Amino acid sequence: MFGLMMHFANIKLNINHTLMRIEIIKKKRTSLQKYLRSVIAELLRLGHYSDAYERVGRLYLDENRSLCYDFLEGFCTLICDDQLKAMTGQR
C-alpha cells in the first residue's frame, strides 16, 4: 500500500519536472519564432525572397513543434490533475 503511494508520488514528481522543462523549451521556441519573424520581414524588405522562403519553412516547423509541446503539456496536466487523483482514490 505504501509502495503504491510512493509510486504515485514519483509519477507526480516526474510529471512536474516534465512540465517545468516544457515551459523552458516553449519560452526558448517563442523567442526563436519572434526572431525568425523579424529576420523574414527584413529579408522580404531587402528583396531576398529565396532566403526568406527558407526561413519561413523553418518557422513553420518550429510553430508545429510548439503545438506538439502544447499538446504534451495538456496531456501531462490531465494526468497529474485528474487521472492520478482518481488512481490514488481507487486503492
Beta strands, then each sheet from edge to edge (+ up, - down):
end
